[in-house]
């Protein structure tokens, strides 16, 4: 995912460090709910890190500010909402 020089286990390393912190925000959840939250975190981290890897692989073809705004928008609003802006 991260190319020839990247760490293929990077996403897992990030999740391993981040998961306990995020799950600590959800102390009142049932075990099943915590499991669902862990899947949501996996989904989100995979999407973001894959998108960042693509941006790097394409020589940062969008200016950084524009790229970060796009990531924030899709994270906040969801993919469908952001894609709807391009329907003509």
Sine and cosine of phi, psi and omega as CSV:
sin_phi,cos_phi,sin_psi,cos_psi,sin_omega,cos_omega
0.00,0.00,-0.62,0.79,-0.09,-1.00
-0.99,-0.12,0.19,0.98,0.07,-1.00
1.00,0.01,-0.07,-1.00,-0.10,-1.00
-0.88,0.48,-0.63,0.78,-0.10,-0.99
-0.99,-0.14,-0.08,1.00,-0.04,-1.00
-0.99,0.12,0.27,-0.96,0.04,-1.00
-1.00,0.03,0.92,-0.40,-0.03,-1.00
-0.92,0.39,-0.24,0.97,0.00,-1.00
-0.98,-0.20,0.17,0.99,-0.08,-1.00
-0.84,0.54,-0.74,0.68,-0.04,-1.00
-0.87,0.50,-0.67,0.74,0.01,-1.00
-0.91,0.42,-0.62,0.79,0.03,-1.00
-0.90,0.44,-0.68,0.73,0.03,-1.00
-0.88,0.47,-0.74,0.67,-0.01,-1.00
-0.88,0.47,-0.63,0.77,0.00,-1.00
-0.87,0.49,-0.61,0.79,0.01,-1.00
-0.99,0.16,-0.60,0.80,-0.11,-0.99
-0.99,0.13,-0.57,0.82,-0.11,-0.99
-0.82,0.58,-0.77,0.64,-0.01,-1.00
-0.86,0.52,-0.60,0.80,0.01,-1.00
-0.91,0.41,-0.74,0.67,-0.01,-1.00
-0.91,0.41,-0.71,0.71,-0.03,-1.00
-0.90,0.43,-0.45,0.89,0.04,-1.00
-0.91,0.41,-0.33,0.94,0.05,-1.00
-0.97,0.23,-0.23,0.97,-0.09,-1.00
-0.87,-0.49,0.82,0.57,-0.12,-0.99
-0.92,0.40,-0.43,0.90,-0.10,-0.99
-1.00,-0.10,0.19,0.98,-0.03,-1.00
-0.99,0.13,0.46,-0.89,0.09,-1.00
-0.97,0.25,0.26,-0.97,0.05,-1.00
-0.84,0.54,-0.62,0.79,0.02,-1.00
-0.92,0.40,-0.67,0.74,0.03,-1.00
-0.89,0.45,-0.65,0.76,0.05,-1.00
-0.89,0.46,-0.62,0.79,0.05,-1.00
-0.89,0.45,-0.67,0.74,0.05,-1.00
-0.88,0.47,-0.67,0.74,0.03,-1.00
-0.88,0.48,-0.64,0.77,0.00,-1.00
-0.90,0.43,-0.58,0.81,0.06,-1.00
-0.93,0.36,-0.63,0.78,0.04,-1.00
-0.89,0.46,-0.65,0.76,0.04,-1.00
-0.90,0.44,-0.66,0.75,0.03,-1.00
-0.87,0.49,-0.73,0.69,0.00,-1.00
-0.86,0.50,-0.76,0.65,-0.06,-1.00
-0.91,0.42,-0.69,0.72,-0.03,-1.00
-0.91,0.41,-0.64,0.77,0.02,-1.00
-0.88,0.47,-0.69,0.73,-0.02,-1.00
-0.90,0.43,-0.74,0.67,-0.05,-1.00
-0.92,0.40,-0.75,0.66,-0.05,-1.00
-0.92,0.38,-0.57,0.82,0.07,-1.00
-0.91,0.42,-0.64,0.77,0.02,-1.00
-0.92,0.40,-0.66,0.75,0.05,-1.00
-0.90,0.44,-0.67,0.74,0.02,-1.00
-0.88,0.48,-0.65,0.76,0.03,-1.00
-0.90,0.44,-0.67,0.75,0.01,-1.00
-0.86,0.51,-0.71,0.70,0.04,-1.00
-0.91,0.42,-0.67,0.74,-0.01,-1.00
-0.89,0.45,-0.43,0.90,0.02,-1.00
-0.98,-0.21,0.51,0.86,0.07,-1.00
0.80,0.60,0.64,0.77,0.05,-1.00
0.77,0.63,0.82,0.57,-0.11,-0.99
-0.93,0.37,-0.20,0.98,0.18,-0.98
-0.94,-0.33,0.58,-0.81,0.10,-1.00
-0.85,0.52,0.56,-0.83,-0.09,-1.00
-0.80,0.60,-0.72,0.70,-0.03,-1.00
-0.87,0.49,-0.70,0.72,0.01,-1.00
-0.90,0.43,-0.67,0.75,0.02,-1.00
-0.89,0.46,-0.72,0.70,0.00,-1.00
-0.91,0.42,-0.60,0.80,0.07,-1.00
-0.89,0.45,-0.63,0.77,0.04,-1.00
-0.90,0.44,-0.72,0.70,0.04,-1.00
-0.87,0.49,-0.69,0.72,0.02,-1.00
-0.90,0.44,-0.68,0.73,-0.02,-1.00
-0.89,0.46,-0.71,0.70,-0.03,-1.00
-0.94,0.33,-0.54,0.84,0.05,-1.00
-0.93,0.36,-0.63,0.78,-0.03,-1.00
-0.98,0.20,-0.70,0.72,-0.16,-0.99
-0.98,-0.21,-0.32,0.95,-0.06,-1.00
1.00,-0.05,0.38,-0.92,-0.06,-1.00
-0.90,0.43,-0.72,0.69,-0.05,-1.00
-0.86,0.51,-0.67,0.75,0.01,-1.00
-0.89,0.46,-0.69,0.72,-0.01,-1.00
-0.94,0.35,-0.64,0.77,0.04,-1.00
-0.91,0.42,-0.51,0.86,-0.03,-1.00
-0.90,0.44,-0.36,0.93,0.02,-1.00
-0.92,0.38,-0.35,0.94,-0.08,-1.00
-0.98,-0.20,0.01,1.00,0.04,-1.00
-0.96,0.27,0.70,-0.71,0.00,-1.00
-0.86,-0.51,0.00,0.00,0.00,0.00
